[in-house]
Amino acid sequence: MLSPDRMNVLVVEDNEDDVMIIKRAMRKSEFKCDLYFAYDGEQALNFLHRQGEFDDAPKPDLVLLDLKLPKANGLEVLADIKQDERLRRIPVIVLTNSERDEDMVRAYDSGAASYMTKPVDSKDFERLIQTVQEYWRIARLPTE
């Protein structure tokens, strides 16, 4: 089970407007998260593998992952997470603008816990983030 007090959430998102919506939604929740951000796929992989400037990064309890990212796309990041023995149990929520069935199938085949399309309306997007946060707050997961 995730920590009853806080969870570490890695948000992998290159759109600054979406980052702001996610931050705002998480702040409004009663359950607090420590948010960490990566703005491209390469930065996300460095964070997850504790490389370079991220050598002391915490292991995330949850990853919110966009698909369309510079340097390494979200499907590449997801595949890396799920192939790594130390990371594979981290739930990864794909949070994207893509409504393509093939993207959704590839994400699930690669081990995504969920695939969600970002709502256009910012209030709906905030509600989606709060729902995701609440669900993962109560979800039971192995500790290692």
C-alpha positions as CSV (number, residue, x, y, z in Angstrom):
1,M,0.0,0.0,0.0
2,L,1.2,3.5,-0.7
3,S,2.2,5.7,2.2
4,P,-0.8,6.8,4.2
5,D,0.7,10.3,4.6
6,R,2.3,11.2,1.3
7,M,3.3,9.7,-2.0
8,N,6.0,10.6,-4.5
9,V,4.6,11.4,-7.9
10,L,6.7,11.8,-11.0
11,V,5.0,13.9,-13.6
12,V,6.5,13.5,-17.1
13,E,5.0,16.4,-19.1
14,D,6.4,18.9,-21.6
15,N,3.4,21.2,-21.8
16,E,3.7,23.9,-19.2
17,D,-0.1,24.6,-19.1
18,D,-0.8,21.0,-18.3
19,V,2.0,21.1,-15.6
20,M,0.2,24.0,-14.0
21,I,-3.2,22.3,-14.0
22,I,-1.6,19.2,-12.4
23,K,0.1,21.3,-9.7
24,R,-3.1,23.1,-9.0
25,A,-5.2,20.0,-8.8
26,M,-2.8,18.2,-6.5
27,R,-2.6,21.3,-4.2
28,K,-6.4,21.2,-3.8
29,S,-6.5,17.6,-2.6
30,E,-6.6,16.7,1.1
31,F,-4.0,14.0,0.4
32,K,-0.6,15.5,-0.2
33,C,1.9,14.4,-2.7
34,D,5.5,15.3,-3.3
35,L,5.6,16.2,-7.0
36,Y,8.6,15.8,-9.2
37,F,8.7,16.9,-12.8
38,A,10.5,15.7,-15.9
39,Y,9.9,17.7,-19.1
40,D,11.2,15.2,-21.6
41,G,11.7,11.5,-21.9
42,E,15.4,11.6,-21.3
43,Q,15.0,13.6,-18.1
44,A,12.4,11.1,-16.9
45,L,14.7,8.2,-17.5
46,N,17.5,10.0,-15.7
47,F,15.2,10.7,-12.7
48,L,14.0,7.1,-12.6
49,H,17.6,5.7,-12.8
50,R,19.0,8.3,-10.5
51,Q,21.5,9.6,-13.0
52,G,23.2,13.0,-13.4
53,E,21.4,15.8,-11.5
54,F,18.9,13.2,-10.2
55,D,21.4,11.0,-8.3
56,D,19.4,11.5,-5.0
57,A,15.9,11.3,-6.6
58,P,13.3,9.3,-4.7
59,K,11.7,6.3,-6.2
60,P,8.2,7.4,-7.4
61,D,5.1,5.7,-6.0
62,L,3.2,6.8,-9.2
63,V,4.2,8.1,-12.6
64,L,1.9,10.4,-14.7
65,L,3.3,10.0,-18.2
66,D,2.5,12.0,-21.4
67,L,3.2,10.1,-24.7
68,K,4.3,12.9,-26.9
69,L,7.6,14.0,-25.4
70,P,10.9,15.3,-26.8
71,K,14.1,13.2,-26.7
72,A,12.4,9.9,-25.8
73,N,8.7,9.4,-26.2
74,G,6.4,8.2,-23.5
75,L,6.1,4.6,-24.8
76,E,9.9,4.4,-24.7
77,V,9.9,5.6,-21.1
78,L,7.1,3.2,-20.2
79,A,8.9,0.2,-21.8
80,D,12.1,1.1,-19.8
81,I,10.2,1.3,-16.5
82,K,8.5,-2.1,-17.1
83,Q,11.7,-3.8,-18.1
84,D,13.6,-2.7,-15.1
85,E,13.3,-5.0,-12.1
86,R,13.5,-2.1,-9.6
87,L,10.9,0.0,-11.3
88,R,8.4,-2.3,-13.0
89,R,5.9,-2.3,-10.1
90,I,5.5,1.5,-10.2
91,P,2.0,2.2,-11.6
92,V,2.2,4.3,-14.7
93,I,-0.8,6.3,-15.8
94,V,-0.6,7.4,-19.4
95,L,-2.1,10.9,-19.5
96,T,-2.2,12.1,-23.1
97,N,-4.0,14.0,-25.8
98,S,-3.9,11.0,-28.1
99,E,-7.2,9.2,-28.7
100,R,-5.6,6.8,-31.2
101,D,-6.5,3.2,-30.5
102,E,-3.0,2.0,-31.5
103,D,-1.4,4.3,-28.9
104,M,-3.8,3.0,-26.2
105,V,-3.1,-0.6,-27.2
106,R,0.7,-0.1,-27.2
107,A,0.5,1.6,-23.8
108,Y,-1.5,-1.2,-22.2
109,D,0.7,-3.9,-23.9
110,S,3.7,-2.1,-22.5
111,G,2.4,-2.3,-18.9
112,A,0.5,1.0,-18.3
113,A,-1.9,0.8,-15.3
114,S,-4.3,3.2,-17.1
115,Y,-4.7,5.2,-20.2
116,M,-6.5,8.6,-19.9
117,T,-7.1,11.3,-22.4
118,K,-6.6,14.8,-21.1
119,P,-9.8,16.8,-21.1
120,V,-9.8,20.0,-23.0
121,D,-11.5,22.0,-20.2
122,S,-9.0,22.8,-17.4
123,K,-11.6,22.2,-14.7
124,D,-12.4,18.7,-16.0
125,F,-8.6,18.1,-16.2
126,E,-8.3,19.1,-12.6
127,R,-11.1,16.7,-11.6
128,L,-9.4,13.9,-13.5
129,I,-6.1,14.5,-11.7
130,Q,-7.9,14.6,-8.3
131,T,-9.7,11.3,-9.1
132,V,-6.4,9.7,-10.1
133,Q,-4.7,10.9,-6.9
134,E,-7.5,9.7,-4.7
135,Y,-7.6,6.3,-6.4
136,W,-3.9,5.7,-6.0
137,R,-4.0,7.0,-2.4
138,I,-6.2,4.0,-1.4
139,A,-4.8,1.4,-3.9
140,R,-2.9,-1.5,-2.5
141,L,0.5,-2.2,-4.0
142,P,3.5,-4.4,-3.1
143,T,6.2,-2.5,-1.2
144,E,9.0,-4.1,-3.2
